[in-house]
């Protein structure tokens, strides 16, 4: 419900926030798939759906014409900018159910998992 009110799903939000964080530079399609931990087929389909909604655009990479660079459109950027305050408030409310010790344990475990993922 949290994402749905903005016409988003977790995968759409995940892709858009990664692109938003890169600024105008965007990401090569494969890089975006790697960051999202999804297959080549999944990222291609997701980008296609985001293009149809005019949230992203694929451009030829200037340094390698064989690959596409995915960038947010103005519409995609506006969507993320309007959704982020709502999302941050939501996450803050969810996290407020944990006390400080539980938050520290959670952060420690997430760092450990991230380290494990990076070593694969």
DSSP file (Angstrom, degrees, kcal/mol; ACC not computed):
  #  RESIDUE AA STRUCTURE BP1 BP2  ACC     N-H-->O    O-->H-N    N-H-->O    O-->H-N    TCO  KAPPA ALPHA  PHI   PSI    X-CA   Y-CA   Z-CA
    1    1 A X     >        0   0    0      0, 0.0     4,-1.6     0, 0.0     0, 0.0   0.000 360.0 360.0 360.0 -37.5    0.0    0.0    0.0
    2    2 A X  T  4  +     0   0    0      1,-0.2     4,-0.2     2,-0.2     6,-0.1   0.927 360.0  29.4 -56.7 -48.7    2.9    2.3    0.8
    3    3 A X  T >4>S+     0   0    0      1,-0.2     5,-2.1     2,-0.1     3,-1.8   0.850 111.4  67.8 -79.1 -36.3    4.3    2.2   -2.7
    4    4 A X  G >45S+     0   0    0      1,-0.3     3,-2.2     3,-0.2    -2,-0.2   0.820  88.0  64.7 -58.7 -36.5    1.0    1.6   -4.5
    5    5 A X  G 3<5S+     0   0    0     -4,-1.6    -1,-0.3     1,-0.3    -2,-0.1   0.753 108.0  43.2 -60.3 -22.7   -0.4    5.1   -3.7
    6    6 A X  G < 5S-     0   0    0     -3,-1.8    -1,-0.3    -4,-0.2    -2,-0.2   0.236 121.7-105.3-105.2  11.5    2.4    6.5   -5.9
    7    7 A X  T < 5S+     0   0    0     -3,-2.2     2,-0.3     1,-0.3    -3,-0.2   0.764  82.0 126.6  72.4  24.3    2.1    3.9   -8.6
    8    8 A X      < -     0   0    0     -5,-2.1     2,-0.3    -6,-0.1    -1,-0.3  -0.706  43.6-164.2-112.8 162.4    5.2    2.2   -7.5
    9    9 A X     >  -     0   0    0     -2,-0.3     4,-2.8    -3,-0.1     5,-0.2  -0.819  44.5 -96.4-127.7 171.8    6.3   -1.3   -6.5
   10   10 A X  H  > S+     0   0    0     -2,-0.3     4,-3.0     1,-0.2     5,-0.2   0.945 124.8  48.1 -58.2 -48.5    9.4   -2.3   -4.6
   11   11 A X  H  > S+     0   0    0      2,-0.2     4,-2.4     1,-0.2    -1,-0.2   0.913 113.2  47.9 -60.7 -40.7   11.4   -3.1   -7.8
   12   12 A X  H  > S+     0   0    0      2,-0.2     4,-2.8     1,-0.2     5,-0.2   0.948 114.5  45.7 -63.1 -47.3   10.3    0.2   -9.5
   13   13 A X  H  X S+     0   0    0     -4,-2.8     4,-2.9     1,-0.2     5,-0.3   0.930 111.3  53.2 -60.5 -44.9   11.3    2.2   -6.4
   14   14 A X  H  X S+     0   0    0     -4,-3.0     4,-1.7    -5,-0.2    -1,-0.2   0.916 112.8  43.7 -57.6 -46.0   14.6    0.3   -6.1
   15   15 A X  H  X S+     0   0    0     -4,-2.4     4,-2.2    -5,-0.2    -1,-0.2   0.941 115.0  48.4 -64.6 -47.7   15.5    1.1   -9.7
   16   16 A X  H  X S+     0   0    0     -4,-2.8     4,-2.7     1,-0.2    -2,-0.2   0.881 110.5  50.1 -64.2 -38.7   14.4    4.7   -9.5
   17   17 A X  H  X S+     0   0    0     -4,-2.9     4,-2.1     2,-0.2    -1,-0.2   0.886 109.6  51.3 -70.3 -36.4   16.2    5.4   -6.3
   18   18 A X  H  X S+     0   0    0     -4,-1.7     4,-0.7    -5,-0.3    -2,-0.2   0.926 114.1  44.4 -62.6 -42.6   19.5    3.9   -7.7
   19   19 A X  H >X S+     0   0    0     -4,-2.2     3,-0.8     1,-0.2     4,-0.6   0.892 110.9  54.0 -68.4 -39.3   19.1    6.1  -10.7
   20   20 A X  H >< S+     0   0    0     -4,-2.7     3,-1.1     1,-0.2    -1,-0.2   0.888 104.6  55.2 -60.7 -39.8   18.2    9.2   -8.7
   21   21 A X  H 3< S+     0   0    0     -4,-2.1    -1,-0.2     1,-0.2    -2,-0.2   0.695 103.2  56.0 -70.4 -18.2   21.4    8.7   -6.6
   22   22 A X  H X< S-     0   0    0     -3,-0.8     3,-1.0    -4,-0.7    -1,-0.2   0.585  96.2-151.7 -88.3  -9.9   23.6    8.8   -9.7
   23   23 A X  G X<  -     0   0    0     -3,-1.1     3,-0.9    -4,-0.6    49,-0.3  -0.435  60.4 -22.0  73.6-150.1   22.2   12.2  -10.8
   24   24 A X  G 3  S+     0   0    0      1,-0.2    -1,-0.2    -2,-0.1    -4,-0.0   0.666 126.7  76.5 -69.3 -16.5   22.2   13.0  -14.5
   25   25 A X  G <  S-     0   0    0     -3,-1.0    -1,-0.2     1,-0.1    -2,-0.2   0.850  78.4-172.4 -66.0 -36.4   24.9   10.4  -15.2
   26   26 A X    <   -     0   0    0     -3,-0.9     2,-0.3    -7,-0.3    45,-0.2  -0.158  23.0 -84.6  70.1-170.8   22.5    7.4  -14.9
   27   27 A X  E     -A   70   0A   0     43,-2.1    43,-3.9     4,-0.0     2,-0.2  -0.976  31.2-105.6-135.1 147.7   23.7    3.8  -14.9
   28   28 A X  E >>  -A   69   0A   0     -2,-0.3     4,-2.2    41,-0.3     3,-0.5  -0.511  41.8-114.2 -65.3 142.0   24.5    1.3  -17.6
   29   29 A X  H 3> S+     0   0    0     39,-2.2     4,-2.1     1,-0.3     5,-0.1   0.852 116.9  50.1 -50.5 -42.5   21.7   -1.2  -17.7
   30   30 A X  H 3> S+     0   0    0     38,-0.2     4,-2.4     2,-0.2    -1,-0.3   0.882 108.1  53.3 -65.3 -39.5   23.9   -4.0  -16.4
   31   31 A X  H <> S+     0   0    0     -3,-0.5     4,-2.5     2,-0.2    -2,-0.2   0.914 108.5  49.9 -61.2 -42.9   25.2   -1.9  -13.5
   32   32 A X  H  X S+     0   0    0     -4,-2.2     4,-1.9     1,-0.2    -2,-0.2   0.924 110.4  49.9 -62.8 -44.1   21.6   -1.2  -12.5
   33   33 A X  H  X>S+     0   0    0     -4,-2.1     5,-2.3    -5,-0.2     4,-0.7   0.898 111.0  49.7 -60.1 -41.2   20.8   -4.9  -12.6
   34   34 A X  H ><5S+     0   0    0     -4,-2.4     3,-0.6     1,-0.2    -2,-0.2   0.909 109.8  50.2 -65.2 -42.4   23.8   -5.7  -10.5
   35   35 A X  H 3<5S+     0   0    0     -4,-2.5    -1,-0.2     1,-0.2    -2,-0.2   0.849 115.4  43.5 -63.9 -33.4   22.9   -3.1   -7.9
   36   36 A X  H 3<5S-     0   0    0     -4,-1.9    -1,-0.2    -5,-0.2    -2,-0.2   0.534 107.8-127.5 -89.1  -7.1   19.4   -4.5   -7.7
   37   37 A X  T <<5 +     0   0    0     -4,-0.7     2,-0.3    -3,-0.6    -3,-0.2   0.900  63.7 132.2  60.5  44.0   20.6   -8.1   -7.7
   38   38 A X      < -     0   0    0     -5,-2.3    -1,-0.2    -6,-0.1    -2,-0.1  -0.857  58.8 -98.1-123.8 160.9   18.3   -9.1  -10.6
   39   39 A X     >  -     0   0    0     -2,-0.3     4,-2.4    -3,-0.1     5,-0.2  -0.194  34.4-107.9 -72.6 165.6   18.9  -11.0  -13.8
   40   40 A X  H  > S+     0   0    0      1,-0.2     4,-2.1     2,-0.2     5,-0.2   0.892 120.6  50.9 -59.6 -42.1   19.5   -9.4  -17.2
   41   41 A X  H  > S+     0   0    0      1,-0.2     4,-2.1     2,-0.2    -1,-0.2   0.909 110.4  49.1 -64.7 -41.9   16.0  -10.5  -18.3
   42   42 A X  H  > S+     0   0    0      1,-0.2     4,-2.5     2,-0.2    -2,-0.2   0.913 111.8  47.3 -65.1 -42.5   14.4   -9.0  -15.2
   43   43 A X  H  X S+     0   0    0     -4,-2.4     4,-2.6     2,-0.2     5,-0.2   0.882 110.5  53.0 -69.1 -36.1   16.2   -5.6  -15.5
   44   44 A X  H  X S+     0   0    0     -4,-2.1     4,-2.0    -5,-0.2    -1,-0.2   0.930 112.3  44.9 -62.7 -45.2   15.3   -5.4  -19.2
   45   45 A X  H  X S+     0   0    0     -4,-2.1     4,-2.1     2,-0.2    -2,-0.2   0.909 113.6  49.5 -64.6 -43.1   11.6   -6.0  -18.5
   46   46 A X  H  X S+     0   0    0     -4,-2.5     4,-2.5     2,-0.2    -2,-0.2   0.923 111.3  48.5 -63.2 -45.3   11.6   -3.5  -15.6
   47   47 A X  H  X S+     0   0    0     -4,-2.6     4,-2.4     1,-0.2    -1,-0.2   0.895 109.0  54.6 -63.0 -39.2   13.3   -0.8  -17.6
   48   48 A X  H  X S+     0   0    0     -4,-2.0     4,-2.0    -5,-0.2    -1,-0.2   0.913 109.8  46.4 -59.2 -43.5   10.9   -1.4  -20.5
   49   49 A X  H  X S+     0   0    0     -4,-2.1     4,-1.5     2,-0.2    -2,-0.2   0.900 112.1  50.4 -66.7 -40.4    7.9   -0.8  -18.1
   50   50 A X  H  <>S+     0   0    0     -4,-2.5     5,-2.8     1,-0.2     6,-0.8   0.859 109.1  52.6 -66.0 -34.5    9.5    2.3  -16.6
   51   51 A X  H ><5S+     0   0    0     -4,-2.4     3,-1.7     3,-0.2    -1,-0.2   0.912 105.6  53.6 -65.2 -42.6   10.1    3.6  -20.1
   52   52 A X  H 3<5S+     0   0    0     -4,-2.0    -1,-0.2     1,-0.3    -2,-0.2   0.840 109.1  49.0 -61.6 -32.4    6.4    3.1  -21.0
   53   53 A X  T 3<5S-     0   0    0     -4,-1.5    -1,-0.3    -5,-0.1    -2,-0.2   0.403 114.9-122.3 -85.1   2.2    5.5    5.1  -17.9
   54   54 A X  T < 5S+     0   0    0     -3,-1.7    22,-0.4     2,-0.2    21,-0.3   0.831  79.1 121.2  59.3  36.2    8.0    7.8  -19.0
   55   55 A X  S   <S+     0   0    0     -5,-2.8    18,-2.2     1,-0.2     2,-0.3   0.697  75.1  20.7 -96.8 -25.6   10.0    7.5  -15.8
   56   56 A X  E     -B   72   0A   0     -6,-0.8     2,-0.3    16,-0.3    16,-0.2  -0.915  63.4-153.5-136.9 164.8   13.3    6.5  -17.4
   57   57 A X  E     -B   71   0A   0     14,-2.4    14,-2.5    -2,-0.3     2,-0.5  -0.995  14.2-135.6-137.9 143.0   15.0    6.8  -20.8
   58   58 A X  E     -B   70   0A   0     -2,-0.3     2,-0.3    12,-0.2    12,-0.2  -0.855  27.0-179.2 -98.1 132.8   17.6    4.6  -22.4
   59   59 A X  E     -B   69   0A   0     10,-2.8    10,-3.6    -2,-0.5     2,-0.2  -0.938  34.9 -99.6-127.7 151.7   20.5    6.4  -24.1
   60   60 A X  E     -B   68   0A   0     -2,-0.3     2,-0.4     8,-0.2     8,-0.2  -0.497  43.2-114.8 -65.2 137.6   23.5    5.1  -26.0
   61   61 A X  E >   -B   64   0A   0      6,-2.0     3,-0.6     3,-0.6     6,-0.2  -0.627  17.9-140.3 -74.4 128.9   26.6    5.3  -23.8
   62   62 A X  T 3  S+     0   0    0     -2,-0.4     3,-0.2     1,-0.2    -1,-0.1   0.804 100.6  44.7 -62.6 -28.5   29.0    7.8  -25.3
   63   63 A X  T 3  S+     0   0    0      1,-0.3     2,-0.3     2,-0.0    -1,-0.2   0.654 125.9  26.3 -91.0 -15.0   32.0    5.7  -24.5
   64   64 A X  E X   - B   0  61A   0     -3,-0.6     3,-1.7     3,-0.1    -3,-0.6  -0.795  60.1-165.8-151.0 102.2   30.5    2.3  -25.7
   65   65 A X  E 3  S+     0   0A   0     -2,-0.3    -3,-0.1     1,-0.3    -1,-0.1   0.582  85.0  70.2 -67.0  -9.6   27.8    2.3  -28.3
   66   66 A X  E 3  S+     0   0A   0     -6,-0.1     2,-0.3    -5,-0.0    -1,-0.3   0.625  95.9  59.0 -82.8 -12.7   27.0   -1.4  -27.5
   67   67 A X  E <  S-     0   0A   0     -3,-1.7    -6,-2.0    -6,-0.2     2,-0.4  -0.803  74.2-131.1-119.5 158.3   25.5   -0.6  -24.1
   68   68 A X  E     - B   0  60A   0     -2,-0.3   -39,-2.2    -8,-0.2     2,-0.5  -0.860   9.8-147.3-107.1 141.5   22.6    1.6  -22.9
   69   69 A X  E     -AB  28  59A   0    -10,-3.6   -10,-2.8    -2,-0.4     2,-0.5  -0.929  16.0-144.8-104.5 129.4   22.8    4.1  -20.1
   70   70 A X  E     +AB  27  58A   0    -43,-3.9   -43,-2.1    -2,-0.5     2,-0.3  -0.833  23.2 176.8 -99.4 128.9   19.5    4.4  -18.2
   71   71 A X  E     - B   0  57A   0    -14,-2.5   -14,-2.4    -2,-0.5     2,-0.2  -0.949  31.5-107.4-131.5 150.2   18.6    7.8  -16.9
   72   72 A X  E     - B   0  56A   0    -49,-0.3   -16,-0.3    -2,-0.3     2,-0.2  -0.479  30.6-136.8 -69.6 144.0   15.6    9.3  -15.0
   73   73 A X     >  -     0   0    0    -18,-2.2     4,-2.5    -2,-0.2     5,-0.2  -0.447  32.9 -98.9 -86.2 172.9   13.3   11.5  -16.9
   74   74 A X  H  > S+     0   0    0      1,-0.2     4,-2.4     2,-0.2     5,-0.2   0.890 128.1  52.5 -58.9 -38.0   12.0   14.8  -15.4
   75   75 A X  H  > S+     0   0    0    -21,-0.3     4,-2.2     2,-0.2    -1,-0.2   0.913 109.4  47.9 -64.4 -43.1    8.9   12.9  -14.6
   76   76 A X  H  > S+     0   0    0    -22,-0.4     4,-2.2   -21,-0.2    -2,-0.2   0.902 112.1  49.4 -64.1 -41.6   10.8   10.1  -12.8
   77   77 A X  H  X S+     0   0    0     -4,-2.5     4,-2.6     1,-0.2    -2,-0.2   0.909 110.9  49.7 -63.8 -43.2   12.9   12.6  -10.9
   78   78 A X  H  X S+     0   0    0     -4,-2.4     4,-2.0     2,-0.2    -2,-0.2   0.889 109.5  52.4 -63.9 -39.5    9.7   14.5   -9.8
   79   79 A X  H  X S+     0   0    0     -4,-2.2     4,-2.1     2,-0.2    -2,-0.2   0.945 112.0  44.5 -62.1 -48.2    8.1   11.2   -8.7
   80   80 A X  H  X S+     0   0    0     -4,-2.2     4,-2.7     1,-0.2    -2,-0.2   0.917 112.0  52.8 -63.5 -42.8   11.1   10.3   -6.5
   81   81 A X  H  X S+     0   0    0     -4,-2.6     4,-0.6     1,-0.2    -1,-0.2   0.847 113.4  43.4 -64.1 -32.8   11.4   13.8   -5.1
   82   82 A X  H  X S+     0   0    0     -4,-2.0     4,-0.5    -5,-0.2    -1,-0.2   0.814 117.9  45.5 -79.9 -29.7    7.7   13.7   -4.0
   83   83 A X  H  X S+     0   0    0     -4,-2.1     4,-2.9    -5,-0.2     3,-0.3   0.822  96.1  73.1 -83.0 -32.7    7.8   10.2   -2.7
   84   84 A X  H  X S+     0   0    0     -4,-2.7     4,-3.2     1,-0.2     5,-0.3   0.880  95.6  49.1 -56.2 -45.4   11.1   10.3   -0.7
   85   85 A X  H  X S+     0   0    0     -4,-0.6     4,-2.0     1,-0.2    -1,-0.2   0.911 114.9  46.3 -61.1 -38.6    9.7   12.5    2.2
   86   86 A X  H  X S+     0   0    0     -4,-0.5     4,-2.2    -3,-0.3    -2,-0.2   0.927 115.1  46.6 -65.9 -45.1    6.7   10.1    2.5
   87   87 A X  H  X S+     0   0    0     -4,-2.9     4,-2.8     2,-0.2     5,-0.2   0.918 111.3  50.7 -64.3 -44.7    9.0    7.1    2.3
   88   88 A X  H  X S+     0   0    0     -4,-3.2     4,-2.3    -5,-0.2    -1,-0.2   0.895 110.9  49.2 -62.1 -39.4   11.5    8.5    4.9
   89   89 A X  H  X S+     0   0    0     -4,-2.0     4,-2.2    -5,-0.3    -1,-0.2   0.904 111.4  50.0 -64.2 -42.0    8.6    9.2    7.3
   90   90 A X  H  X S+     0   0    0     -4,-2.2     4,-2.4     2,-0.2    -2,-0.2   0.937 111.7  46.7 -61.2 -49.0    7.3    5.7    6.8
   91   91 A X  H  X S+     0   0    0     -4,-2.8     4,-2.9     1,-0.2    -1,-0.2   0.899 110.7  53.5 -62.2 -40.5   10.7    4.1    7.5
   92   92 A X  H  X S+     0   0    0     -4,-2.3     4,-1.3    -5,-0.2    -1,-0.2   0.907 109.6  48.0 -61.5 -42.0   11.2    6.3   10.5
   93   93 A X  H  < S+     0   0    0     -4,-2.2     4,-0.3     2,-0.2    -2,-0.2   0.915 113.0  47.9 -64.9 -42.9    7.8    5.2   12.0
   94   94 A X  H >< S+     0   0    0     -4,-2.4     3,-1.3     1,-0.2    -2,-0.2   0.932 113.0  47.8 -62.8 -45.8    8.6    1.5   11.3
   95   95 A X  H >< S+     0   0    0     -4,-2.9     3,-1.9     1,-0.3    -1,-0.2   0.723  95.3  74.9 -69.5 -20.8   12.1    1.8   12.9
   96   96 A X  T 3< S+     0   0    0     -4,-1.3    -1,-0.3     1,-0.3    -2,-0.2   0.658  81.5  71.0 -68.4 -13.1   10.7    3.7   15.9
   97   97 A X  T <  S+     0   0    0     -3,-1.3     2,-0.4    -4,-0.3    -1,-0.3   0.650  89.3  76.2 -75.1 -13.1    9.4    0.3   17.1
   98   98 A X  S <  S-     0   0    0     -3,-1.9     2,-0.1    -4,-0.1     0, 0.0  -0.773  79.1-133.7 -97.9 141.5   13.0   -0.7   17.9
   99   99 A X     >  -     0   0    0     -2,-0.4     4,-2.3     1,-0.1     5,-0.2  -0.358  37.5 -93.3 -82.2 175.1   14.9    0.5   20.9
  100  100 A X  H  > S+     0   0    0      1,-0.2     4,-2.1     2,-0.2     5,-0.1   0.868 125.3  50.8 -60.3 -40.2   18.5    1.8   20.5
  101  101 A X  H  > S+     0   0    0      2,-0.2     4,-2.3     1,-0.2    -1,-0.2   0.923 110.4  49.4 -64.6 -43.7   20.1   -1.6   21.3
  102  102 A X  H  > S+     0   0    0      1,-0.2     4,-2.6     2,-0.2    -2,-0.2   0.884 109.9  51.7 -63.7 -38.2   17.8   -3.4   18.7
  103  103 A X  H  X S+     0   0    0     -4,-2.3     4,-2.6     2,-0.2    -1,-0.2   0.909 109.4  50.0 -63.9 -41.5   18.7   -0.8   16.1
  104  104 A X  H  X S+     0   0    0     -4,-2.1     4,-2.3     2,-0.2    -2,-0.2   0.905 111.9  47.8 -63.1 -42.3   22.5   -1.3   16.8
  105  105 A X  H  X S+     0   0    0     -4,-2.3     4,-2.6     2,-0.2    -2,-0.2   0.925 111.9  50.3 -63.8 -44.8   22.0   -5.1   16.5
  106  106 A X  H  X S+     0   0    0     -4,-2.6     4,-2.6     1,-0.2    -2,-0.2   0.928 111.2  48.0 -59.3 -46.8   20.1   -4.7   13.2
  107  107 A X  H  X S+     0   0    0     -4,-2.6     4,-2.4     1,-0.2    -1,-0.2   0.912 111.6  50.6 -61.1 -43.1   22.7   -2.4   11.8
  108  108 A X  H  X S+     0   0    0     -4,-2.3     4,-2.0     1,-0.2    -2,-0.2   0.919 112.2  46.4 -61.0 -44.7   25.5   -4.9   12.8
  109  109 A X  H  X S+     0   0    0     -4,-2.6     4,-2.5     2,-0.2    -2,-0.2   0.893 111.4  51.3 -66.9 -39.8   23.6   -7.8   11.2
  110  110 A X  H  X S+     0   0    0     -4,-2.6     4,-2.6     2,-0.2    -1,-0.2   0.894 109.6  50.2 -64.9 -39.3   22.9   -5.9    8.0
  111  111 A X  H  X S+     0   0    0     -4,-2.4     4,-2.4     2,-0.2    -1,-0.2   0.906 110.4  50.6 -63.3 -40.6   26.6   -4.9    7.7
  112  112 A X  H  X S+     0   0    0     -4,-2.0     4,-2.1     2,-0.2    -2,-0.2   0.923 111.6  47.1 -63.6 -45.2   27.6   -8.6    8.2
  113  113 A X  H  X S+     0   0    0     -4,-2.5     4,-2.6     2,-0.2    -2,-0.2   0.912 111.5  51.4 -62.6 -42.8   25.1   -9.6    5.4
  114  114 A X  H  X S+     0   0    0     -4,-2.6     4,-2.5     1,-0.2    -2,-0.2   0.905 108.7  50.8 -61.2 -42.2   26.4   -6.9    3.1
  115  115 A X  H  X S+     0   0    0     -4,-2.4     4,-1.2     1,-0.2    -1,-0.2   0.907 111.0  49.3 -61.7 -41.6   30.0   -8.0    3.7
  116  116 A X  H  < S+     0   0    0     -4,-2.1     4,-0.5     1,-0.2     3,-0.3   0.902 110.7  49.6 -64.2 -41.2   28.9  -11.6    2.8
  117  117 A X  H >< S+     0   0    0     -4,-2.6     3,-1.1     1,-0.2    -2,-0.2   0.899 108.5  53.0 -63.9 -40.5   27.1  -10.5   -0.3
  118  118 A X  H 3< S+     0   0    0     -4,-2.5    -1,-0.2     1,-0.2    -2,-0.2   0.767 105.2  55.5 -67.4 -24.2   30.2   -8.5   -1.4
  119  119 A X  T 3<        0   0    0     -4,-1.2    -1,-0.2    -3,-0.3    -2,-0.2   0.571 360.0 360.0 -85.9  -7.8   32.4  -11.5   -1.0
  120  120 A X    <         0   0    0     -3,-1.1    -1,-0.2    -4,-0.5    -2,-0.2   0.476 360.0 360.0 -82.1 360.0   30.3  -13.7   -3.4
